[in-house]
Amino acid sequence: MTKEELMRRAIALAVPAEQRQKQMLALLPTEALAAFEAWKKKDDKIAY
């Protein structure tokens, strides 16, 4: 599990989403998914 996954899990357990002061809002999910799918198909991705 990555550090980011651990942080997200800790936050999720600490405060339920509906009680958080800053709500998450998905912006342009269809466009974002299309961009991610195009990136996944690339052969020249750089591994970090």
C-alpha positions as CSV (number, residue, x, y, z in Angstrom):
1,M,0.0,0.0,0.0
2,T,1.4,3.4,-1.0
3,K,1.7,6.4,1.4
4,E,-1.1,8.1,-0.4
5,E,-3.4,5.1,0.0
6,L,-2.6,5.0,3.7
7,M,-3.3,8.7,4.1
8,R,-6.6,8.4,2.3
9,R,-7.6,5.4,4.4
10,A,-6.7,7.3,7.6
11,I,-8.7,10.3,6.6
12,A,-11.7,8.2,5.5
13,L,-11.7,6.5,8.9
14,A,-11.2,9.7,10.9
15,V,-14.1,11.7,9.5
16,P,-17.0,10.4,7.4
17,A,-17.4,12.2,4.0
18,E,-20.7,13.9,4.9
19,Q,-19.1,15.4,8.0
20,R,-16.0,16.9,6.4
21,Q,-15.8,20.7,6.2
22,K,-14.6,20.5,2.5
23,Q,-16.7,18.3,0.4
24,M,-15.2,16.5,-2.6
25,L,-16.6,17.5,-6.0
26,A,-15.8,15.6,-9.1
27,L,-15.1,18.0,-12.0
28,L,-15.5,16.9,-15.6
29,P,-15.4,13.1,-14.7
30,T,-16.1,12.0,-18.3
31,E,-13.3,14.2,-19.8
32,A,-10.9,13.2,-17.1
33,L,-11.6,9.5,-17.7
34,A,-11.0,9.9,-21.4
35,A,-7.7,11.6,-20.8
36,F,-6.6,8.8,-18.4
37,E,-7.7,6.1,-20.9
38,A,-5.6,7.8,-23.6
39,W,-2.6,7.9,-21.2
40,K,-3.0,4.2,-20.3
41,K,-2.7,3.3,-24.0
42,K,0.6,5.2,-24.4
43,D,3.7,3.1,-24.9
44,D,6.2,5.8,-23.9
45,K,5.1,6.4,-20.3
46,I,7.8,7.3,-17.8
47,A,7.8,5.1,-14.7
48,Y,8.3,7.1,-11.5
